[in-house]
Amino acid sequence: MGTSRAAIVGIGQSRVGRLRGCSALRLTLAAAKMAMADAGLTPQAIDGVLTRNLDMDMTYMHSQFVAQHLGIAPRFTTDINLGGASAVAMLEQATLLITAQVCRFVLCVYGENRRTSWATPRHGRVKMGNEDFEECYGLTWGMGPHALAAQRHMYEFGTTSRQLGMIAVAQRWYARHHPHADLRQPLSLEEYEQAPLLIAPLRKYDLSYLFDGGAAVVVAPLAWAQDHSAAPVAILGLGQTHAGAHLAYCADMVTRTTTPARRSGEQAYRVAGLGPHDIDVALLYDDTTYGVLVQLEDYGFCPKGEGGPFVEAGHLGPIGSLPVNTHGGNLSHAHLDGMLHIIEGVQQLRGAAGPRQVPEAKTALVSGLGGMFATSTTAILGVVTD
């Protein structure tokens, strides 16, 4: 494996779901305090704070605002917003800060109450970039371009709606065994197929929904982690790639069947000294089921165009060859822009995932996708060995 200089030593997550009365700050602070406690660190020990700035209640210098409320006087703070790629991007920034000896202990945290505050008045509004030229003509933000991309994949490779449904059903099985997942009701393939089309070819269960919640991780030098942490998880490889396009100009991205995850994954594999066959658990960012399917191909778990048959062969479930999104993912656990994917990776490698535990899991790949396949971030995590 590659040479690692940083490790995740603490994780924390708040309750998730429809949490009326819980502010974004309250959820953020709850998760941060849990992560610091898990790491055995006080706020005074933290010298780096990374946050994803808010969509619903925009706050100037958000990372410093969070640091102040935690009693942290950091050496370095910044806000990072790459959409669904933000969580792994924070992990990458934390690793760079530690490797460069700018910081020693970095808190990465994100919390928001998007589910309960979406329609309420707020201080400002994030400009998505598609309001004037796409959304007003019916191409809705988020899911519309995913639906177009899925249609293209179906046209080129014969991918079916039933194959996408198998992804939703497999992830719901894992969510049913996660004590903190929001959607824990059983989901059958028949129920999936009877659900209405919301944005063809995507059905109700192909889409993830907004949630309230918070999640955090603490990153530390690997040498410190080996001496002071009971179950550190090494950051073996990282990658980040951009398509050179933005949400508002996604025409090329929805007519191609390869995402930036291909190059981002290649970077992470190279640094880690690993390949797809070495990955025990895959935590693939999942705004939609199609996002999971195309990443299976782009990360090399199956050839391009064979994601549908790969899923249909049963590889993703608890008895499959590649457990995917073992917490339920955005689709069934909660949508916190990928933070919960990192936490699940740590729990799997700690052997602390309960009934979802993948036997003898030693490596995990965690991905992020921002915009309409505009940005990909990848982290490969591994069990720390002497």
C-alpha positions in Angstrom: 0.0 0.0 0.0 1.0 3.6 -0.4 2.7 5.7 2.3 0.1 7.3 4.5 0.8 10.3 6.7 -2.7 11.0 8.1 -5.5 9.0 9.7 -9.0 9.5 10.9 -9.1 9.2 14.6 -12.6 10.4 15.5 -16.1 10.3 14.0 -19.4 11.7 15.1 -22.9 12.0 13.8 -26.1 13.6 15.0 -29.6 12.4 14.6 -30.9 12.6 11.1 -34.3 13.0 9.5 -37.0 15.7 9.9 -35.7 17.5 13.0 -37.9 20.5 13.5 -36.4 23.1 15.8 -32.8 22.0 15.3 -30.7 24.7 13.7 -27.8 24.0 11.3 -25.4 25.2 14.0 -26.8 22.9 16.6 -26.5 19.9 14.4 -23.0 20.9 13.4 -21.8 21.4 17.0 -23.4 18.1 18.1 -21.5 16.1 15.5 -18.2 18.0 16.1 -18.3 17.3 19.9 -18.9 13.6 19.3 -16.0 13.4 16.9 -13.6 15.1 19.3 -14.8 12.9 22.1 -14.3 9.8 20.0 -10.7 11.0 19.2 -10.0 11.7 22.9 -9.2 15.4 22.1 -10.3 18.7 23.6 -11.3 21.7 21.5 -8.1 23.3 22.6 -6.1 20.6 20.8 -7.8 21.2 17.4 -5.8 23.7 15.2 -7.7 23.2 11.9 -11.4 23.5 11.2 -12.9 22.7 7.8 -16.6 23.1 7.0 -18.9 22.9 4.1 -20.7 26.3 3.9 -24.4 26.2 4.2 -27.0 26.2 1.4 -30.0 27.2 3.5 -28.7 29.8 6.0 -25.6 31.3 4.5 -23.1 32.4 7.1 -20.1 34.6 6.5 -16.8 32.9 7.5 -18.8 29.8 8.5 -15.7 27.7 9.6 -14.6 30.5 12.1 -18.2 30.8 13.3 -18.2 27.0 14.1 -14.8 27.2 15.7 -15.8 30.0 18.0 -18.9 28.1 19.2 -16.7 25.1 20.0 -14.1 27.1 21.9 -11.4 26.4 19.2 -8.7 29.0 18.3 -7.5 27.4 15.1 -4.4 28.1 13.0 -6.2 27.3 9.8 -9.9 27.4 8.8 -11.8 27.5 5.5 -15.1 26.6 3.9 -15.2 24.1 1.1 -18.2 23.7 -1.3 -17.9 21.2 -4.0 -21.5 19.9 -3.5 -21.5 16.2 -3.0 -17.7 16.1 -3.4 -17.2 18.3 -0.4 -16.8 15.7 2.3 -13.8 13.9 0.6 -12.4 17.3 -0.4 -12.3 18.2 3.3 -10.5 15.0 4.0 -8.0 15.8 1.3 -7.4 19.3 2.6 -7.0 18.0 6.1 -4.4 15.5 4.9 -2.5 18.3 3.0 -2.5 20.5 6.1 -1.1 17.7 8.3 1.5 16.6 5.7 2.7 20.2 5.4 2.8 20.5 9.2 0.5 23.5 9.1 -1.9 21.7 11.5 -1.8 18.7 13.8 -5.5 17.9 14.4 -8.1 18.9 11.9 -11.8 18.9 12.4 -14.0 18.3 9.3 -17.7 19.0 10.0 -20.9 19.7 8.2 -24.4 20.0 9.5 -27.6 21.5 8.0 -31.3 21.5 8.4 -32.2 21.4 4.7 -35.3 19.2 5.1 -37.1 21.5 7.6 -35.8 24.9 6.4 -36.0 24.6 2.6 -39.2 26.7 2.3 -38.5 29.1 5.2 -37.2 32.6 4.9 -33.4 32.8 5.3 -30.6 35.3 5.1 -29.5 34.6 1.5 -29.7 32.1 -1.3 -27.1 30.1 -3.1 -27.1 30.7 -6.8 -27.0 27.3 -8.4 -26.3 28.7 -11.9 -29.1 27.0 -13.7 -31.9 29.3 -12.7 -32.0 31.4 -15.9 -31.3 28.9 -18.7 -32.3 25.4 -17.6 -34.6 25.2 -14.6 -37.1 27.7 -16.1 -37.6 25.4 -19.0 -38.2 22.3 -16.9 -34.7 20.8 -16.3 -34.9 20.8 -12.6 -31.8 21.2 -10.4 -30.1 17.9 -9.4 -32.3 15.1 -10.7 -33.1 16.3 -14.2 -29.5 16.0 -15.5 -29.1 12.6 -13.7 -32.2 11.4 -15.5 -30.8 12.5 -18.9 -27.5 10.8 -18.2 -29.3 7.6 -17.2 -31.3 7.7 -20.4 -28.1 8.0 -22.4 -26.6 5.0 -20.6 -29.7 3.0 -21.3 -29.6 3.9 -25.0 -25.9 3.0 -25.4 -25.7 -0.1 -23.2 -29.2 -1.4 -22.6 -29.3 -0.6 -18.9 -32.7 -1.1 -17.4 -34.8 0.5 -14.8 -35.0 -2.8 -13.0 -31.2 -2.8 -12.6 -31.4 0.6 -11.1 -34.0 -0.7 -8.7 -31.7 -3.4 -7.5 -29.4 -0.7 -6.3 -32.1 1.0 -4.3 -33.3 -2.4 -2.8 -29.7 -3.4 -1.8 -29.0 -0.1 -0.1 -32.4 -0.2 1.8 -31.4 -3.6 3.2 -28.3 -2.1 4.7 -30.3 0.9 6.0 -32.8 -1.4 7.8 -29.8 -2.7 9.8 -28.5 0.8 10.7 -29.8 2.1 13.9 -29.5 5.8 12.8 -30.9 5.5 9.2 -33.9 7.5 8.4 -35.5 5.2 5.9 -35.7 1.7 7.5 -38.9 0.3 6.0 -38.5 -2.8 3.8 -38.3 -2.1 0.1 -38.9 -4.9 -2.5 -38.1 -4.8 -6.2 -41.8 -5.1 -6.9 -42.6 -2.0 -4.8 -39.8 -0.1 -6.6 -41.3 -0.9 -10.0 -44.7 0.1 -8.9 -43.5 3.5 -7.7 -44.2 6.5 -10.0 -41.7 7.9 -12.5 -40.7 11.3 -11.1 -38.1 12.3 -13.8 -38.0 9.5 -16.4 -36.4 7.0 -16.2 -35.9 7.7 -12.5 -38.6 6.6 -10.1 -39.3 7.6 -6.5 -36.8 5.3 -5.0 -34.0 6.2 -7.5 -33.7 9.7 -5.9 -32.3 10.9 -2.6 -34.0 13.5 -0.5 -33.1 16.4 1.8 -32.3 15.6 5.4 -31.5 17.4 8.6 -28.4 16.2 10.4 -24.7 16.7 11.1 -21.5 14.6 10.8 -17.9 15.2 11.6 -14.4 13.5 11.5 -11.1 14.3 13.1 -7.9 13.8 11.1 -4.5 13.5 12.8 -0.9 12.5 11.9 -0.6 8.8 11.4 2.3 8.5 13.8 0.3 10.1 16.6 -2.8 8.0 15.8 -0.8 4.7 16.1 0.3 5.7 19.6 -2.8 7.3 20.9 -5.9 6.0 19.1 -7.4 2.6 19.7 -8.8 2.2 16.1 -7.3 4.7 13.7 -8.1 4.5 10.0 -5.3 5.4 7.6 -6.0 7.7 4.6 -4.1 5.7 1.9 -4.9 7.6 -1.3 -6.8 10.7 -2.4 -7.9 12.0 -5.8 -9.8 15.0 -7.1 -10.8 15.7 -10.7 -13.0 18.3 -12.4 -14.8 18.1 -15.7 -14.2 21.8 -16.4 -18.0 22.4 -16.4 -20.5 23.8 -14.0 -24.0 22.9 -13.0 -25.4 25.5 -15.4 -23.6 24.1 -18.4 -24.0 20.4 -18.0 -24.9 19.4 -21.6 -21.7 17.5 -22.2 -21.9 15.8 -18.9 -25.3 14.3 -19.5 -24.5 13.0 -23.0 -21.3 11.2 -21.9 -21.3 7.9 -19.9 -18.0 8.5 -18.2 -17.7 10.8 -15.2 -14.6 12.5 -13.6 -14.6 9.5 -11.1 -12.5 7.6 -13.6 -9.5 9.9 -13.3 -10.1 10.7 -9.7 -10.1 7.0 -8.9 -6.9 6.4 -10.9 -5.2 9.1 -8.9 -6.3 7.5 -5.6 -5.4 4.0 -6.6 -2.0 5.1 -7.8 -1.2 6.9 -4.5 -2.5 4.0 -2.4 -0.7 1.4 -4.5 -4.0 -0.5 -4.9 -6.5 -1.4 -7.6 -10.3 -2.1 -7.7 -9.8 -5.7 -6.8 -8.2 -4.7 -3.5 -11.3 -2.8 -2.3 -13.4 -4.5 0.3 -16.2 -1.9 0.8 -17.3 0.8 -1.7 -19.1 3.9 -0.4 -20.2 5.5 -3.6 -21.9 8.9 -3.6 -25.5 8.4 -4.5 -27.7 11.4 -5.3 -29.4 8.8 -7.6 -29.1 5.1 -8.3 -27.7 5.9 -11.7 -24.8 7.7 -9.9 -23.9 4.5 -8.2 -24.1 2.4 -11.4 -21.9 4.7 -13.5 -19.3 4.9 -10.7 -19.1 1.1 -10.5 -17.8 1.3 -14.1 -15.6 4.4 -13.7 -13.8 3.0 -10.6 -13.1 -0.2 -12.5 -15.3 -2.6 -10.5 -16.7 -3.7 -13.9 -16.1 -2.7 -17.5 -17.8 0.4 -19.1 -21.4 -0.5 -20.1 -21.6 -3.5 -17.8 -22.8 -1.8 -14.6 -26.3 -3.0 -15.1 -25.4 -6.7 -15.5 -23.0 -6.3 -12.6 -25.8 -5.1 -10.3 -28.2 -7.7 -11.6 -25.8 -10.5 -10.7 -26.2 -9.5 -7.1 -22.7 -8.2 -6.4 -23.8 -5.2 -4.3 -25.7 -6.9 -1.5 -24.7 -8.4 1.8 -23.6 -11.7 0.1 -22.2 -10.1 -3.0 -18.6 -9.6 -4.0 -18.6 -5.8 -3.5 -20.6 -4.5 -0.6 -21.7 -1.0 -1.7 -23.1 1.8 0.6 -23.4 -0.5 3.6 -25.0 2.3 5.6 -27.8 2.8 3.1 -26.2 5.8 1.4 -27.9 9.1 0.6 -30.8 7.1 -0.7 -31.8 5.4 2.6 -29.6 6.6 5.5 -29.4 10.4 5.0 -28.2 12.9 2.5 -25.4 14.9 4.2 -23.2 15.5 1.1 -21.1 12.4 1.6 -20.0 12.9 5.3 -21.9 9.7 6.3 -20.1 7.8 3.6 -16.8 8.6 5.3 -18.1 7.7 8.7 -19.4 4.3 7.4 -16.0 3.6 5.9 -14.4 4.2 9.3 -16.9 2.0 11.1 -16.5 -0.8 8.7 -12.7 -0.7 9.0 -13.0 -0.5 12.8 -15.2 -3.7 12.7 -17.9 -1.7 14.4 -20.7 -1.8 11.8 -22.9 -4.4 13.7 -25.1 -6.5 11.4 -23.8 -4.5 8.4 -20.2 -5.5 9.0 -18.3 -6.7 6.0 -16.1 -9.7 7.2 -12.4 -8.9 7.4 -12.8 -5.5 5.8 -9.3 -3.9 5.4 -9.9 -1.3 2.7 -12.7 1.1 1.7 -13.2 3.4 -1.2 -15.2 6.6 -0.5 -16.4 8.8 -3.4 -17.9 12.2 -3.8 -19.7 13.7 -6.9 -20.4 17.4 -7.1 -22.7 19.2 -9.5 -23.9 17.3 -12.5 -20.9 15.0 -12.6 -18.8 18.1 -12.7 -16.4 17.2 -9.8 -15.2 13.8 -8.4 -13.3 13.2 -5.2 -12.0 9.9 -4.0 -10.5 8.6 -0.8 -9.1 5.1 -0.1 -9.1 4.2 3.6 -7.3 1.3 5.2 -6.8 -0.5 8.5 -3.7 0.7 10.2 -1.0 -2.0 10.5 2.2 -1.9 12.4 
